[in-house]
Amino acid sequence: MIFATDLDRTLIYSNRALEEFGAPEKSALLPVEKKDEKWISFMTKASFDLLKEIYNRFLFIPVTTRT
C-alpha cells in the first residue's frame, strides 16, 4: 500500500505557520527539520508517532511544493 500526504501545514508546521496560526491546540511540538543550525519545521508528537507507524507498514510518499 502507498500512503501519500501533503506536508506543509498538514503534518509539518514552519515557524511562519506557527507565527501566523499559532501552535495546534493541545499539542506538544517536536522539531523535525534543521537549516543553518536552526530548527525550521515542527510536527505534533501525535503526528510524528503515527507517521513512524505508517512508515514502518507502507510506502510513504511526501507530496509537497516545498523547495
LOTOR-73981 format. One record per residue (C-alpha): residue in one letter; x, y, z. Coordinates in steps of 0.1 Angstrom, whole numbers, plus 2048, in hexadecimal, padded with zeros to 3 digits. Example, Ala and Ser with C-alpha at 12.3 -4.5 7.8 and 13.67 -1.06 7.14 Angstrom:
REM residues 2
A87B7D384E;S8897F5847;
END
This chain:
REM residues 67
M800800800;I80B8247F9;F804841811;A808864802;T802884814;D8098A9813;L8238B582C;D8218DB831;R8068E584A;T7F98C1849;L8138AD85B;I8308C685D;Y82D8EA86A;S847904861;N850920878;R83C937862;A81D921864;L82092088A;E82394688B;E80594B875;F7EE931883;G7FD9278A5;A8069048B0;P7EC8E98AA;E7D58E88C9;K7E08D28E6;S7FF8C48D3;A8238BE8DC;L8388C98BF;L8588B68B5;P8738C689F;V8778B287F;E88B8C7866;K8AA8DC86A;K8BA8F5853;D8D990985B;E8D98FB87E;K8B6908885;W8968F4889;I87F8FE86D;S8638E486D;F84F8D3888;M8368B688C;T81E8AE8A7;K8298908BC;A80987D8B2;S80F88388D;F834879891;D82B8598A2;L810850889;L82785886C;K841841879;E82782587B;I81C82C857;Y84082C84B;N84780A85B;R8287FB84A;F82480C828;L83781F80D;F835843818;I83685E7FE;P837882809;V8268997F0;T8308BD7F3;T83A8DC7DF;R8548E57F9;T8778EC7EB;
END
